[in-house]
Amino acid sequence: MSDQTITSKSTLLHNQSRRCWAIFILAWSVSFSVFAANVPNSQELIQQLGIQQQDIANLDKGEIAFFNIAEGDEKELAAGAAIYLPAAPSKIIGYVKSKGLTSIDTEVTAEGSIPTQATLDTFKGFSLKAGSDEATSFLAATPGSQFNLSTEEFQALKSTSSAQSDAASQAYRKTLLQRWQAYRQSGLKGIKTYDRGNGTEANPSGELRTATLQTKVLAKYFPELYKAWLNYPAALPAGIEEKFFWRNRQVEGRPTALLVHRVTASEGAGEVVLARQFYVGHSYNSNQLAIACLPYRDGSLVLYANRTFTDQVAGFGGSLKRSIGQKQAQGEMAKQLKNLRKVLK
């Protein structure tokens, strides 16, 4: 693929992104009219923005429409997707809140809630298979890209005895507890960097801050939630539901631990979900997503914006690697949205 071809495709995707992102912002403001006044209805928006009827027809048939999102960092992969589902927003988000995303993400092998008074036992459901290559590699881990750990966490592993069969799992659980406690106490500022060796680091705290600052829709229509989300552990606005989870998910064929902070908000007939992965075991650094469900026809328009930060798309050849990464991200998003449609039938 030539640089000219990549540039042409990037220009086309950028133009599509601007149009689709405008739809996202304006559609959101229709549903959450408490934050804006004199907003035209959806049909007027379609006409004003010159949206083709075929786009609407495709959504009505259950097809997924993708849109790009402006990226704020060279390590960021941002993508968006929309789907029409014949269910009310409250039903969709109610399902997500009760069942979690594990029901539509087939790569998640285990998940557990993290209560306010978490202990090591909270994470006992997370494990690495005793004697597996992953468990052995974890106990022998050194600074680099194989595992996402801080300098102190790598040092702690050196003193971990491998005599017990579940030594790797126990050490990992301790890391998860300490990471969660630091985030609960200090928010983004409490997230430790990942030691990549040779004096280099990855900074998930800065990445998630960038992701939040780029969420212009949230800042405009939910300013109080936006400020609390950015400055957590600042108090969340009244009526916001908050939960924490740990997950074990297959990423690039390897089990990895995830720590997730999720909040949900309702306004009128619309629903919003925000979630950030403030710790990821390997392969990528951090992730933040936003899901909005808006009344549309006889059901809901679901808008899914996803931001992932990874060292793998930075540096030489980043444009091509980012293009490939976005296609992979879109594929995963499409799979999850299709699974959501199935479980809601």
N, C-alpha and C positions, 0 to 999 in steps of 0.2 A: 504494500500500500504506500503510495507516494505521499510526501509532505503536503503537496497541493490538495490531494484527495482528502487527507485528514483535516486540513484547514477548511475546505469547502463544507465537509460534514459538520465540523465544529460550528461554522457560521450558521448553517441551517438549524442545528440543534439549539444554538443561542437564540435565534429568532423565534423558534417554537417555544423555547423556555420563557421568553419575555411575554408571549401571548398567553401561555398556559398559567404562568405565575400571576398575571393580571386577573385571569379568571378566578384563580384561587383566592386572591385578596378580596375581590369584589363579591364573590359568592359568599365568602365568610361574613362580610359586612352585612349582607342581606339577612342572614340568619340571626346575627347578633346585633340587632338594630339598636339595642340599648346603648351601644358605643358609637353609633353614627346615625345621622339623620338624612332624610331625603335621598335614600339610596334607591335606584331603579330596580324593578323586579328582574328576575332571571331572564325573561324573554327580551326585555329591553337591553340587558347586558349582552345577550347573544347577538342582537342586531348591531349594537354600537361597536362591538369588538370584531364584527365580521366573521363570526364563527360559522363554519360550514355546517349545513344540515346533516351531512354524512357523519360528522363527528358526534353529533347528538344521537343519530341513529345507531352508531356503533356502541355507544354507552348503553342505549336502551336494549341492545341485544346482549348485554353482559360482557362486552369486550372491554379491555383495559386500555386506557389512554395514558401514555407516559409524558412527563414533562421534565425538563432539566431545571435545576435550581442553581443560582449563582454560588460559586464556591469561594470561600474566604481564606483558603490556606492551600499550599502546594501539596499537602498530604491528604487533602479532603476529597472524598467521593460523595457527591450529592445527587440525589435522584428523586423524582416524584412520580406518583401513579394515581389514577382516578378510576373508580368503578361505580356503577349504579347497582344497588342492591334493593330488592323489593321488600324492605323491612324498615321500620321506623328507627331513627337514630338512637333512641333510648334502648331499643332491643339489641342493636348491634353493640353499643358500648356496654350495656348490661352483660352481654355474653362475654366480652373481653375482660370485664372486671371480675366476673365469677369464674371463668375458665382459664383466663390468662392467654397469652399468645402461644403457649406450648401446644394448645389444641390445634393450631393452624401452622405451627412451625415444626415440621417433622424431624428436624435436626436436633431438637432439644430432647435429651434423654432423661433428665431429672430436673426438678424445680422445687423450691421451698420458699415459704414466706419468712421474712426476717422481722421478728417482733421488736418492740422498743427496747426491751431488756434482753438482748441477744447474748448467747454464750457459745462456747465451742460446740455444744450439743445441737445448736440451731443448724449447723452445717454438716451434721453427721450423715445426711443423705447424699452429700457430695463425696465421690471417691474416684480414685484411679485404680485400675485393676492391679492387684498385688502381683509383682513380678513382671509386669508389662514393660515394654520399651519406654512408654511415657512415664511410668512411675520411676524407673531407673534413671532416665534422663533428667527428671525433675530433681531428684536428690543430688545429682552430680552437676546441676546447672551452674554455669558461669556467665558473667555479663556478656550480652550479645542479643541476637534477635530470636533465639529459640523460645525463650520465656520472657514474659513481661514482669520483671521484678526490679525493685529498687536496689541500690548498693547494699543497704542494710539487710534486705531480705535475702540477697545472695549470700551474704556473710553468715546469716542465721542458718542457712541450709548446710553450711560446712560443719556445723556443730551438731547436726541432726544424725542420730544413730539410725542405721538401716537394719538393725537387728530384728525389729518388729516387721511383720509382713505388710502392715498398713502404714508404715512410717511416712511414705510420700503423701498419703491422704491426710494424715494428721498434720503434717507440716503445711499442706495447702490450706486446710481448714483454719489453721492459726493465722495464716496470711489473710484469708478472707475476713475473719473476724476483725483483725486489726485495721484492714483497709476500710471496712464498713464503719468502725468506730471513729476513725479519723474523718471520714466524710460526714458522718452525723454531727460531729463536733464543729468542723470547720468548713464544710461544703467543698466547693471546688479548690479552695486554698489548701485543704487537707489531703488532696490526692498527690501521692508521691510520684516522682518521675520514674521512668524505666531506664535502667543502666544498660546502654548498648555497647559498652566497652570502649577502650581507647579515648576516654574522656568525653564521649558523646551520650546524649540522653534523648528520650522521647518524653514529651510533656502533655499527658492527657488532660491535665487541668487547664492549660492554655487552649487546647483544642476544643474542649467543651464550652469554654467561655466564648471562643470564636463562634461556635455553632449557635449559642444562645443569642449573641449579639446580632447574628445574621437573621434571626427569626423576626423579621420586621412586622409580620402580621400579628404575632403575639404582642409585640411592643405597642402596636397601634390600638388594637381592640381589647386587649386584656392587660393594661399597663401594670396593675397591681400584681397579677400573677407573674407577669414578665419580670418585674423587679425582684419578687420573692424567689423565682426560679434561678435568676442570675446570682442573687446574693444569699442563696440557701447557706446556713439554716435560718435565715430570716423567716418570720412567721408567714405562713400561707394565708391567703384571703379566706374568709368564712365560706363554707360550703365546698371547699376543695378536698377531695379524697386523696390520701397519700398512702403508698405502700412501697415496701422494699422486698426484693427477691434475690435469691442466688439461683443460678442455673448451671447445668452441665450441658454443653452444646458441642456437637461435632462441627469443627471448623477445619477445613482442608484435611479431612480424614483423621483429625486428632480431637480427643476430648479437651474441652477448655472450660474454665470457670468464668462466670460472668456475675457481676454485681449490678443490680438494676434498681433505679429509683423511678417510680411512676406516680404521676398525679393525673386526676381526671376532673373535668369541670363541665357543668351544664349551664346553658344560658338560653332561655326560651325553649325552642324545640331542637336546638343543636347540642352536640356533644363534642368535647375535645379531650384528647389524651396526649400527654407529654411523657416521654421516657428517655432516660439517659443510662448508658452502660458506663459507669464510672470506674469499673475495673474489668479488664479483659485479659485472660491468661496468655494468649499468644495470637500471632497472625495479623491482628490489627490493634490499634491503640485505644480507641474509644468510639462511642456511637451515640447519636441522639436522634430521636424521631418524634414526629408530631402526626397525629391522626385527627381529622375533623370529619364529623358526620353531619350532613346538612339535609333538611327536608328537600326532596326532589321528586316530582311526579307522584307516584304511589309508594315511594320508598325513600331511599337516601342516596345522596351522592357522597361517597367516601373518598377523601383526599388524604394521601399518605406521603409525607415528606421525610426522607431518610438521609442522614449525614453520617458518614463513616470516615475515620481518620486512620491512615495506614502509611507506614514508611515505604511501602512497596511501590507507590506511585510518585514518589519524590525523585528529584534529580534527573539525570540524563534519560531521555526517552519518556519523560513523564506524560506527555500529551497522549501518546499511543497507549501507554499502560493505563492511563485514566479512562480512555475510551473503552478498553477491554474490561476494566473494572466496573464501569457504569453498566455495561451490558450484563455482567454477572449480577450486579445489584438489582437491576430491573428484573432479571429472571427470578431471583429470590422473592422480590416484592410481588410479582405476578403470581407465583406459586402460593404465597400466603393469602393473597386476596381471593384467589380461586378457592382455596380451602375454606376461607371464611364464608364464601357464598354457599359452599356445600353444607356446612354445619348449620347454616341459618334456614335451610329449606325445610 
